[in-house]
Amino acid sequence: MFHKITSLATHPDYILLAGFDDGEFRQFDLKPLIKKYTPFRSLTEINGLFSNAKIDAGGYGIAWNDDLDISAESVYEQGTAVSAPHDI
């Protein structure tokens, strides 16, 4: 099953909050990826890059630029389920 992201918010400390087409919300911590994969370090090194996260066309991922993205499936499967927020 493919999950599509319908809403997205960035939060301090490199946390993403994504809403999905099935009504679920997932919180995803990017810090492990930042530590493990060199391309993700640019989120900490380039001022404002993290907060520029956008939902890819179709909702199948999150992208920051042409070189840095993450799939909706990764966020859904590895993220933590949270209740629906009031600000997204």
C-alpha positions, 0 to 999 in steps of 0.5 A: 500500500502506498501512503501519500503525504497530505500535510507537513510541518517542520518542528525544532530539533529536526522533527517532521510532522506528516499527515497522510491520506488515511488520516494518520499523522506521523512524527519523524526524527531526522537526527539519525539520518543526519548522523548516518548519511552525509547528504542529510547533514546539509539540513544542519549546515545550510541555514533555513534548508530544513524549514523549506521541506516540501511535499513532493508532487503526488504526496509520495515523499518530502524534498528539500532540493533536487539532491535531498528527499525522503519517501512517504513510505519511510516516514510512515513506516519509521515514524511515530504515530501521533494524534492529529495536531491543531496547527497543521 
